[in-house]
């Protein structure tokens, strides 16, 4: 009897944040659209931190629970890349190719997208722009920040760190308002919606007093009041590319870099 094949995905995030954020729901849907017809299932585990994530890979490898893994939320010099190599686990990275040159990667141009959103806001006349980014240790956060800063020459950039949660988005908005921004960009839709609440609680109008842009478009952005302008990219397609990449890695295919479709700004009522 043929042993069932599985791909592992470990998410080191608070479960409440994952519950709020639609990104991984769409990503997993994309994975399954490709893996299920290939007879491969997805094994998902949510853990509290990176140490628990690494321990999970070690357990999976020792017990032969999975045939490959997908790594997300990389940091520069990420030790998980070396770990999966030592464990002989086929792996694919969702992130910039520089984070794992010896593994296949599926990446989005975070720096380029940041440049685009700053140009969009500058074109609307904004000169003081806030940026509520994700966890600052993450490689994609650092790339977004670098792209943001490179595009903002001659502008004032105010910055606050978040963790993708509603609470973080609200607190970061209150922090940024001391600098009197006329626009704020949030690194995900959940924090952007929290920003709308914080601005409303302060008696500020969107977009009359402060314009708001979310990094990830979603149904939540479309249903918000006012509807949120957002960077729209096909997260489901990223999942499909990742599925194809891990199937290739499991079959011994050479290292390949897959670029996700280019994101674009969807302008709505919040700008």
Buried (B, 14 or more C-beta within 10 A) or exposed (E): EEEEBBBBBBBBBBEEBBEBBBBBBBBBEBBBBBBEEEEBBBBBBBBEEBEEBBEBBEEBBEEEBBBBBBBBBBBEEBEBBEBBEEBEBBBBBBBBBEBBEEBBBBBBBBBBBBBBBBEBBBEEEBEBBBBBBBBEEBBBBBBBBBBBBEBBEEBBBBBBBBBBBBBBBBBBBBBBBEBEBBBBBBBBBBBBBBBBBBBEEEEBEBBEBBBBBBBBBBEBBEEBEBBBBBBBBBBBBBBBBBBBBBBBBBEEEEBBBBEBEEBEBBEBEBB
